[in-house]
Amino acid sequence: MEDREIVELYWMRNEDAITQTDRKYGNFLSGQAYRILKNREDADECRNDTYLQAWNTMPPQRPSYLCAYLSTILRRLSIDLYRKKHAEKRRSDEYAVALSELEEILPAKNPAADIVSLHTLGDTISAYLRTQPLRNRNLFILRYFFFDTVEEAAKHCGIRAGNARTILHRMRQELKQYLIQEGYDL
């Protein structure tokens, strides 16, 4: 079933929307949540919560790209659950490692930061990524959006892990300079 047809089911409040969503995107969403949470039950819970939130937000939302819409919901839910479960204990996993790699280039945490400024930061990072060759852009997205290991991202991009580490390091440095140029206080 096409995405627009699935979205239309949500708009018609037809419960088959969730069945069709799970059929088309269930494995993808579970895998994405598992990369963050490293726990199958938690990943399944986030996938199901994603369906519920999609149900509750359509309408009024009518996403053009259902996969991206669901991914955004799922990532937020997964990261929130990760933070809740690991508030007191820190362990080294791909989510934590990937975020630590980005720490030095992201603006300082500001409790007054609102959703608009975060959206603007996202737009600025997207603008930077559009200046990069496709392979580098894909590598960056696989590592920092989907939280693939460097090895997994490198394999997907057809390069060696050492090359991927070098490319990612250079991209983080370039992104830092780009953000400074755009007026961010790092």
C-alpha positions as CSV (number, residue, x, y, z in Angstrom):
1,M,0.0,0.0,0.0
2,E,1.3,3.5,-0.9
3,D,2.1,6.0,1.9
4,R,-0.6,8.4,0.7
5,E,-3.2,5.6,1.0
6,I,-2.0,4.8,4.5
7,V,-2.2,8.5,5.5
8,E,-5.7,8.6,4.1
9,L,-6.7,5.7,6.4
10,Y,-5.4,7.7,9.4
11,W,-7.5,10.7,8.2
12,M,-10.6,8.5,7.9
13,R,-9.9,7.1,11.4
14,N,-9.7,3.6,10.0
15,E,-7.8,1.2,12.3
16,D,-6.4,-0.6,9.3
17,A,-4.0,2.4,9.1
18,I,-2.0,0.9,11.9
19,T,-2.0,-2.6,10.5
20,Q,-0.8,-1.2,7.1
21,T,1.8,1.0,8.8
22,D,3.2,-2.0,10.7
23,R,3.2,-4.2,7.6
24,K,5.2,-1.6,5.6
25,Y,7.5,0.0,8.3
26,G,7.3,-2.3,11.4
27,N,10.7,-4.0,10.9
28,F,12.4,-0.8,9.9
29,L,11.1,1.1,13.0
30,S,11.9,-1.8,15.4
31,G,15.5,-1.8,14.0
32,Q,15.9,1.9,14.4
33,A,14.6,1.8,18.0
34,Y,16.8,-1.2,18.8
35,R,19.9,0.7,17.7
36,I,19.2,3.3,20.3
37,L,17.8,1.2,23.1
38,K,19.7,-2.1,22.7
39,N,16.6,-3.9,24.1
40,R,14.0,-5.7,21.9
41,E,11.1,-5.2,24.3
42,D,11.8,-1.5,24.6
43,A,12.2,-1.2,20.8
44,D,8.8,-2.9,20.3
45,E,7.2,-0.6,22.9
46,C,8.5,2.5,21.1
47,R,7.4,1.2,17.8
48,N,3.8,0.7,19.2
49,D,3.9,4.1,20.8
50,T,4.9,5.6,17.5
51,Y,1.7,4.1,15.9
52,L,-0.3,5.6,18.7
53,Q,1.2,9.0,18.3
54,A,0.8,8.8,14.5
55,W,-2.9,8.0,15.1
56,N,-3.2,10.9,17.5
57,T,-1.5,13.4,15.2
58,M,-3.2,12.5,11.9
59,P,-5.3,14.6,11.5
60,P,-4.3,17.5,11.6
61,Q,-0.9,16.4,10.3
62,R,-0.8,15.0,6.7
63,P,2.8,13.9,6.2
64,S,4.2,13.8,2.7
65,Y,6.8,11.3,3.7
66,L,5.3,8.8,6.1
67,C,8.6,7.0,6.7
68,A,10.3,10.2,7.8
69,Y,7.4,11.2,9.9
70,L,7.3,7.9,11.7
71,S,11.1,7.9,12.1
72,T,11.0,11.3,13.7
73,I,8.3,10.2,16.2
74,L,10.1,7.0,16.9
75,R,13.5,8.6,17.4
76,R,12.1,11.1,19.9
77,L,10.3,8.4,21.8
78,S,13.3,6.1,21.8
79,I,15.7,8.8,22.9
80,D,13.3,9.9,25.7
81,L,13.0,6.3,26.9
82,Y,16.8,5.8,26.7
83,R,17.4,8.9,28.8
84,K,14.8,7.8,31.3
85,K,16.3,4.4,31.7
86,H,19.9,5.7,31.8
87,A,19.5,8.8,33.8
88,E,21.7,7.6,36.6
89,K,23.9,5.1,34.8
90,R,26.1,5.7,31.8
91,R,27.1,3.0,29.5
92,S,29.0,3.0,26.3
93,D,26.7,2.2,23.4
94,E,26.3,3.6,19.9
95,Y,23.8,6.3,20.9
96,A,26.0,7.6,23.7
97,V,29.2,7.3,21.6
98,A,27.6,9.1,18.6
99,L,26.3,11.9,20.7
100,S,29.7,12.3,22.4
101,E,31.3,12.7,19.0
102,L,28.9,15.6,18.2
103,E,29.2,17.2,21.7
104,E,32.0,19.6,20.8
105,I,30.3,21.0,17.7
106,L,26.8,21.5,19.0
107,P,25.7,24.7,20.6
108,A,25.8,24.7,24.4
109,K,22.7,23.5,26.1
110,N,20.4,26.4,26.8
111,P,17.4,25.8,29.1
112,A,15.7,28.7,27.3
113,A,16.1,27.1,23.9
114,D,12.8,26.6,22.2
115,I,11.6,24.3,19.5
116,V,12.0,27.1,16.9
117,S,15.8,27.5,17.6
118,L,16.2,23.7,17.5
119,H,14.4,23.6,14.2
120,T,16.7,26.3,12.9
121,L,19.7,24.4,14.0
122,G,18.4,21.3,12.2
123,D,17.9,23.4,9.0
124,T,21.4,24.7,9.3
125,I,22.9,21.2,9.7
126,S,20.8,20.1,6.7
127,A,22.1,23.0,4.6
128,Y,25.7,21.9,5.5
129,L,25.0,18.3,4.6
130,R,23.6,19.4,1.2
131,T,27.1,20.8,0.4
132,Q,28.6,17.4,0.9
133,P,29.1,14.5,-1.6
134,L,26.3,12.0,-1.4
135,R,28.5,9.3,0.1
136,N,29.6,11.6,2.9
137,R,26.1,12.8,3.6
138,N,24.8,9.2,3.8
139,L,27.6,8.3,6.1
140,F,26.8,11.2,8.4
141,I,23.1,10.4,8.5
142,L,23.7,6.7,9.1
143,R,26.0,7.5,12.0
144,Y,24.2,10.4,13.7
145,F,20.6,10.0,12.7
146,F,20.2,6.2,12.6
147,F,23.0,5.6,15.1
148,D,24.7,2.9,13.0
149,T,28.1,1.9,14.2
150,V,31.0,3.3,12.1
151,E,31.5,-0.2,10.7
152,E,27.9,-0.6,9.7
153,A,27.7,2.9,8.1
154,A,31.1,2.3,6.3
155,K,29.9,-1.0,4.9
156,H,26.7,0.5,3.7
157,C,28.7,3.3,2.0
158,G,31.2,0.8,0.4
159,I,34.2,2.1,2.3
160,R,36.5,0.9,5.1
161,A,35.8,1.8,8.7
162,G,39.1,3.7,9.0
163,N,38.1,5.8,6.0
164,A,34.7,6.4,7.5
165,R,36.2,7.6,10.8
166,T,38.4,10.0,8.9
167,I,35.5,11.4,6.8
168,L,33.3,11.8,9.9
169,H,36.0,13.5,11.8
170,R,36.6,16.0,9.0
171,M,32.9,16.5,8.5
172,R,32.4,17.3,12.3
173,Q,35.3,19.8,12.0
174,E,33.8,21.4,8.9
175,L,30.3,21.5,10.5
176,K,31.7,23.2,13.5
177,Q,33.2,25.9,11.3
178,Y,30.0,26.1,9.3
179,L,27.9,26.6,12.5
180,I,30.3,29.3,13.8
181,Q,30.0,31.0,10.4
182,E,26.2,30.9,10.7
183,G,26.4,32.6,14.1
184,Y,26.1,29.8,16.5
185,D,28.1,30.1,19.8
186,L,30.0,26.9,20.2
